[in-house]
Amino acid sequence: MSNMHVNYELIKKYDKPGPRYTSYPPATFFNNGFTSNDFRQHVIASNSQHPRNLSFYFHVPFCPQLCHFCGCNTDVMKGKSFIARYVEAMKNEFETVTQFIDKDRPVTQIHWGGGTPNSISMDFVAEIMALITSKFSLAPSCEIAMECNPAYLTYSQIDKLAELGFNRLSLGIQDFNPEVLNLVNRKPSQLPVADVVNYLRTKNIGVNLDFIYGLPAQTPESFDSTIRQAAQISPDRIVTFSYAHVPWVKSAQKVLEQYEIPGPEAKLAMFEKSYNILVDNGYEAIGLDHFAKPSDSMTVALKNRTLQRNFMGYCTAENTGQVYAFGSTGISQLWDAYSQNVKNTEAYVEAALKDGFAIEKGYRLSARDLVCRAVIQDIMCNGYVNLENVANNFALPENEIVEMLNFNPQSLQPLVDDGLIIFDGRELTVLPEGRMFMRNVAMLFDPLFTGKETMYSKTV
């Protein structure tokens, strides 16, 4: 894979607000007209829809210390009695929802996110894992993963997670520079990261190291040092997220405005440097912000153009299932519907303990939405889409697919002229130079996007 060189003129041309497309339609389209009864009916219908595989997501919102940059749905750490009630609520929700799911469907993905899942007792985690395995069969290739804050990760925790069958951990490092971590109110890893990664390997647990660029006190030079250190540790995967400063959505981010937040050019320099360092160290670029070793299942999926994505991140076709989410703010992703739980932790506990459901809003996908989702996912995951293949998959004429997308081939011409994509009228390929503009490409296949929306972060 060749090195990347940022063209700042093209950045100015294409850097505009747009969806991140972690789902289609984006979560901004979810509405309050979607009820628990609607969700129940869609869960029942999901048994005869695809993928047949099951993905379970558990949201632990609690954090011992809230980071100022965080865009996730988090809550300050509660006492043990409340956490125990929260876990009981998740268990009750799991029991209620899964009574409508065929038990012969295989579980191929279990993901714990937050918040800080490793901040709660591993005994609570064990209770839920036991509940899952009492009802469902886990596929041999099932990925069981947890997002961990290394500030609270211990060797005994790792031992327990290995015992429970976890085979992947994502460590939120964010930066190796203590000054940066201090400004964003985040503690550094309590154990040497290289030692933790090596220990995880002895337990046959895959490792992601996650970083964020664009934070106060970061410079292209300092982030260069962090990524070189990460490459030397050599985890299976490295993620470099771009910090999205959206204080109108996350008011806690306003605290960071007292410091100098890196501007677009500095952020792009960080992106370019980190990309080239990781490629030079043998990693393959995956999607917008992930890097993986050549032998990694994610890299193999990308080369086969079968990489997929859900709210939990990139995944292979083998592990991708319809997603059933539990916990406050959890988003379920079924074949033809999205459903999101209430965000307030106390309100979630009350609803889930009482009714077994805690639905706040959702979205029913139309036939057009399903087609658009398939096209946009191909672009965002694989940097490639073939409209003839899409038409065949949906058993529809190709011209009908184009109409559904409200797609104008001429809209792609500027991207073709700028050497960012290749398009022959049917097959589109994003070139390496166009990788950072994939959201711009996807927007041209999105009939719901008008270009007037201002609630989104900028695409680059």
C-alpha positions in Angstrom: 0.0 0.0 0.0 1.4 3.4 -1.1 1.9 6.4 1.2 -0.6 9.2 1.3 -0.1 12.8 0.5 -2.7 15.3 1.6 -3.9 17.8 -1.1 -5.0 20.8 0.9 -6.8 22.4 -2.1 -9.0 19.3 -2.4 -9.7 19.4 1.4 -11.0 23.0 1.1 -13.2 21.9 -1.8 -14.8 18.8 -0.2 -14.7 19.5 3.6 -18.4 20.1 4.3 -20.8 18.8 7.0 -22.1 15.3 6.3 -23.2 12.0 8.0 -20.6 9.6 9.3 -22.8 6.7 7.9 -22.2 4.4 10.9 -25.8 3.5 9.9 -28.2 4.3 7.1 -30.3 6.3 7.5 -28.2 8.1 10.2 -29.5 8.1 13.8 -30.7 11.7 13.3 -33.7 10.1 11.4 -34.9 8.0 14.4 -38.3 9.1 15.6 -40.4 8.8 18.8 -43.3 7.0 17.0 -41.4 3.7 17.3 -42.8 1.8 20.3 -41.9 -1.4 22.2 -44.6 -3.2 20.4 -43.1 -2.2 17.1 -39.7 -3.4 18.2 -41.2 -6.8 19.4 -42.8 -7.3 15.9 -39.5 -6.5 14.1 -37.6 -8.9 16.4 -40.1 -11.7 15.6 -39.8 -10.8 11.8 -36.0 -10.8 12.1 -36.0 -14.6 12.6 -36.8 -15.0 8.9 -34.6 -12.2 7.7 -30.9 -11.9 7.2 -28.2 -12.1 8.3 -29.4 -15.1 10.4 -26.5 -14.6 12.8 -27.0 -12.8 16.1 -24.9 -9.9 17.4 -25.5 -8.9 21.0 -24.4 -5.5 22.3 -24.3 -4.5 26.0 -23.9 -0.9 27.0 -22.2 0.0 30.3 -22.5 3.8 30.6 -20.5 4.3 33.8 -17.1 6.0 33.8 -15.1 6.6 37.0 -13.9 9.9 35.4 -15.6 11.6 32.4 -13.3 12.6 29.6 -14.0 16.1 28.1 -13.7 15.0 24.5 -16.2 12.1 24.8 -19.1 11.9 22.3 -20.5 8.7 23.7 -23.5 8.3 26.0 -21.8 8.0 29.4 -22.7 8.6 33.1 -20.6 9.3 36.2 -19.8 6.1 38.2 -22.7 5.1 40.5 -22.5 3.1 43.7 -22.4 -0.7 43.6 -26.0 -1.1 44.5 -27.2 1.0 41.5 -24.8 -0.8 39.2 -26.2 -4.1 40.4 -29.7 -2.8 39.6 -28.5 -1.7 36.2 -27.1 -5.2 35.5 -30.4 -6.8 36.6 -32.2 -4.4 34.2 -30.1 -5.6 31.3 -30.7 -9.2 32.3 -34.4 -8.6 32.4 -34.3 -6.8 29.1 -32.3 -9.7 27.6 -34.7 -12.3 28.9 -37.7 -10.3 27.5 -36.3 -9.6 24.1 -34.7 -13.0 23.5 -37.9 -14.9 24.1 -38.9 -13.7 20.6 -35.6 -14.8 19.0 -35.2 -18.4 17.6 -32.7 -20.2 19.8 -31.2 -22.1 16.9 -29.8 -18.9 15.4 -26.0 -18.8 16.1 -24.3 -16.0 18.1 -21.4 -14.7 16.1 -20.6 -11.4 17.9 -20.9 -10.2 21.5 -19.7 -6.6 22.2 -19.4 -4.7 25.5 -19.2 -0.9 25.0 -19.7 2.2 27.0 -18.8 4.1 29.0 -16.1 2.0 30.6 -17.3 -1.7 30.7 -14.2 -2.8 32.6 -15.0 -0.3 35.4 -17.7 -2.7 36.8 -17.1 -5.9 38.6 -16.3 -8.8 36.3 -18.8 -10.9 38.4 -21.6 -8.8 36.7 -20.1 -9.5 33.3 -20.0 -13.2 34.2 -23.7 -13.2 35.1 -24.7 -11.9 31.7 -22.3 -14.1 29.8 -23.8 -17.1 31.6 -27.3 -15.9 30.7 -26.3 -15.8 27.0 -24.8 -19.2 26.9 -27.7 -20.7 28.8 -30.0 -19.8 25.9 -27.9 -19.6 22.8 -25.1 -21.5 21.0 -22.0 -19.5 20.3 -20.5 -20.1 16.9 -16.8 -21.3 17.0 -15.7 -18.1 15.3 -17.8 -15.9 17.7 -16.0 -12.6 18.4 -16.4 -11.6 22.1 -15.1 -8.2 22.6 -14.9 -5.4 25.2 -13.9 -1.7 25.0 -11.6 -1.1 28.0 -10.1 2.0 29.6 -6.5 0.9 30.3 -6.5 3.3 33.4 -8.6 0.6 35.1 -7.4 -2.6 33.5 -5.6 -5.1 35.6 -4.0 -8.5 34.9 -6.7 -10.2 37.1 -9.4 -8.6 35.0 -7.7 -9.9 31.8 -7.6 -13.4 33.4 -11.3 -13.3 34.2 -12.2 -12.0 30.7 -10.2 -14.8 29.1 -11.9 -17.3 31.4 -15.3 -15.9 30.2 -14.3 -16.4 26.5 -13.4 -12.9 25.5 -11.1 -12.9 22.5 -10.7 -9.2 21.6 -10.1 -6.1 23.7 -10.0 -2.5 22.5 -7.8 -0.4 24.6 -8.7 3.3 24.6 -5.2 4.8 24.8 -6.1 8.1 22.9 -2.6 9.4 23.3 0.7 8.5 25.0 1.4 12.1 25.9 0.4 12.7 29.6 -0.1 16.4 28.9 -2.8 15.7 26.4 -4.5 13.2 28.6 -4.4 15.7 31.5 -6.1 18.4 29.5 -8.9 16.1 28.4 -9.4 14.7 32.0 -8.3 11.2 31.2 -5.9 9.0 33.2 -3.1 7.1 31.5 -2.8 3.3 31.5 -2.0 2.0 34.9 0.1 -0.8 33.4 2.8 -0.4 30.6 0.7 -0.8 27.4 3.4 -3.0 25.7 3.3 -5.4 28.7 -0.6 -5.5 28.6 -0.5 -6.3 24.8 2.0 -9.0 25.3 0.0 -10.5 28.2 -3.2 -10.5 26.1 -1.4 -12.4 23.4 -0.5 -15.2 25.9 -4.3 -15.4 26.5 -5.1 -15.6 22.8 -6.9 -12.3 23.0 -6.7 -10.0 20.0 -5.9 -6.3 20.7 -7.0 -3.0 19.2 -5.3 0.2 20.3 -7.5 3.2 19.9 -6.2 6.8 19.5 -7.8 10.2 18.9 -6.2 13.1 16.9 -7.3 16.7 17.1 -7.2 17.1 20.9 -5.7 20.1 22.7 -1.9 20.1 23.1 -1.5 17.6 20.2 0.7 18.6 17.3 1.6 16.7 14.2 5.0 16.0 15.8 3.6 14.8 19.1 1.0 12.6 17.5 3.7 11.2 15.2 5.6 10.1 18.4 2.4 8.4 19.8 1.7 6.5 16.6 5.3 5.3 16.2 5.1 4.0 19.8 1.9 2.2 18.9 3.4 0.7 15.8 6.4 -0.5 17.9 4.0 -2.3 20.3 2.5 -3.9 17.2 -1.1 -4.7 18.2 -3.3 -6.5 15.7 -5.3 -3.4 14.9 -4.8 0.3 15.4 -7.6 2.9 15.2 -7.0 6.7 14.7 -10.3 8.5 15.3 -10.7 12.2 14.3 -11.9 14.2 17.2 -15.3 15.7 16.4 -15.8 19.0 18.3 -19.6 19.2 18.5 -20.3 21.2 21.7 -23.9 21.8 20.5 -24.4 18.0 20.9 -22.0 17.3 23.8 -21.9 20.4 26.1 -19.0 18.9 28.1 -16.7 19.5 25.1 -17.0 23.3 25.7 -14.4 22.9 28.5 -11.8 22.2 25.8 -12.4 25.6 24.2 -10.2 27.3 26.8 -7.3 25.5 25.1 -6.1 25.7 21.6 -7.8 22.9 19.6 -5.8 21.9 16.5 -7.2 23.3 13.3 -8.0 21.5 10.1 -4.5 21.6 8.6 -2.9 20.3 11.8 -5.4 17.5 12.0 -4.8 16.5 8.4 -1.1 16.5 9.0 -1.7 14.1 12.0 -3.8 11.9 9.8 -1.3 11.9 7.0 1.7 11.2 9.3 -0.1 8.4 11.2 -1.4 6.8 8.0 2.1 6.7 6.4 3.8 5.5 9.7 1.3 2.6 10.0 1.5 1.6 6.3 5.3 1.7 6.5 5.1 -0.6 9.5 3.1 -3.2 7.5 -0.5 -2.3 8.4 -3.3 -2.1 5.9 -5.7 0.8 5.9 -9.3 -0.3 6.6 -12.1 2.2 5.9 -11.6 5.7 7.2 -9.7 5.2 10.4 -8.8 1.5 11.1 -5.5 -0.2 10.4 -4.9 -4.0 10.6 -2.1 -6.5 10.0 -2.2 -8.2 6.5 -3.3 -11.5 8.0 -6.1 -10.0 10.0 -9.6 -11.2 9.2 -10.7 -7.6 8.6 -7.9 -7.1 6.0 -8.9 -10.3 4.3 -12.5 -9.2 4.2 -11.6 -5.8 2.7 -9.6 -7.5 -0.1 -12.6 -9.7 -0.8 -14.8 -6.6 -0.7 -17.0 -8.2 2.0 -16.1 -5.9 4.9 -19.2 -4.7 6.8 -20.0 -2.2 9.6 -22.5 -1.7 12.4 -22.7 0.6 15.4 -20.0 -1.5 17.1 -17.5 -0.9 14.2 -16.2 -2.8 11.2 -16.8 -6.5 11.0 -16.5 -9.4 8.7 -19.4 -11.1 7.0 -18.7 -14.2 9.1 -19.3 -12.3 12.4 -21.9 -9.8 11.3 -25.4 -10.5 12.7 -28.5 -8.5 13.2 -27.7 -6.5 16.3 -29.8 -6.7 19.5 -28.7 -4.1 22.0 -29.2 -4.0 25.7 -28.6 -1.2 28.2 -29.3 2.5 28.2 -29.0 4.2 24.7 -28.3 0.8 23.1 -29.2 0.7 19.4 -30.5 -2.5 17.8 -30.0 -2.9 14.1 -32.4 -5.4 12.5 -32.8 -6.1 8.8 -35.5 -3.5 8.4 -35.6 -1.5 11.6 -33.5 0.4 14.1 -34.5 0.8 17.7 -32.8 2.9 20.4 -33.2 2.6 24.2 -33.7 5.6 26.5 -30.5 7.5 27.2 -31.1 8.4 30.9 -29.7 5.6 33.0 -32.2 5.8 35.8 -35.1 5.9 33.4 -33.7 2.9 31.5 -33.4 0.9 34.7 -36.9 1.7 35.8 -38.4 0.8 32.3 -36.3 -2.4 31.8 -37.1 -3.8 35.2 -40.8 -3.0 34.9 -41.5 -3.9 31.3 -38.4 -5.6 29.9 -38.3 -3.0 27.2 -36.9 0.6 27.3 -37.5 1.8 23.8 -37.2 5.6 23.2 -37.2 5.8 19.4 -36.6 4.0 16.2 -36.9 3.8 12.5 -38.5 1.5 10.0 -36.5 1.1 6.8 -38.3 1.4 3.5 -37.4 -0.7 0.4 -35.5 2.3 -0.8 -33.6 2.7 2.5 -32.5 -1.0 2.2 -31.0 -0.4 -1.2 -29.3 2.9 -0.2 -27.9 1.2 2.9 -26.4 -1.5 0.9 -24.7 0.9 -1.6 -23.5 3.3 1.1 -22.1 0.5 3.2 -20.2 -0.9 0.3 -18.7 2.6 -0.4 -17.8 3.3 3.3 -16.4 -0.2 4.0 -14.9 -1.4 0.8 -14.4 1.8 -1.2 -16.2 0.0 -4.0 -19.7 -0.5 -5.3 -21.1 -2.3 -8.4 -24.7 -1.2 -9.2 -25.3 -4.3 -11.3 -24.4 -6.5 -8.2 -26.7 -4.4 -6.0 -29.6 -4.8 -8.6 -29.0 -8.6 -8.6 -28.9 -8.8 -4.8 -32.3 -7.1 -4.6 -33.7 -8.7 -7.7 -34.5 -5.4 -9.2 -33.7 -3.7 -12.6 -30.6 -1.6 -12.5 -32.4 1.5 -13.6 -34.8 1.1 -10.7 -31.9 1.0 -8.3 -30.5 4.2 -9.8 -34.0 5.8 -9.4 -34.2 4.7 -5.8 -30.9 6.3 -5.1 -31.9 9.5 -6.8 -28.5 9.2 -8.3 -27.1 11.5 -10.9 -23.9 10.1 -12.5 -22.7 13.6 -13.4 -22.4 14.5 -9.7 -19.4 12.1 -9.5 -17.5 13.9 -12.3 -15.6 16.4 -10.0 -14.4 13.4 -7.9 -13.3 11.6 -11.1 -11.6 14.7 -12.5 -9.7 15.2 -9.2 -8.4 11.6 -9.3 -10.3 10.5 -6.2 -12.5 7.8 -7.8 -13.0 5.7 -10.9 -16.5 5.3 -12.2 -17.6 3.7 -15.5 -21.3 4.2 -15.1 -21.9 1.0 -13.1 -18.8 0.3 -11.1 -17.2 2.8 -8.7 -13.8 2.4 -7.0 -12.4 4.9 -4.5 -8.7 5.4 -5.2 -6.2 5.7 -2.3 -6.2 9.5 -2.8 -9.9 9.5 -2.3 -10.0 7.5 0.9 -10.5 10.5 3.2 -13.4 11.7 0.9 -15.5 8.5 1.2 -18.2 10.3 3.1 -18.4 12.8 0.3 -18.8 10.0 -2.2 -21.5 8.3 -0.1 -23.5 11.5 0.2 -24.1 11.5 -3.6 -25.9 8.1 -3.2 -28.0 9.4 -0.3 -31.5 10.7 -1.4 -32.2 11.8 2.2 -29.2 14.1 2.3 -30.1 17.6 1.1 -26.7 19.3 1.7 -28.4 21.9 3.9 -28.0 19.9 7.2 -25.7 21.6 9.7 -25.9 19.0 12.6 -23.2 16.8 11.2 -19.4 17.1 11.7 -17.3 18.0 8.6 -16.4 15.1 6.3 -12.7 15.6 6.6 
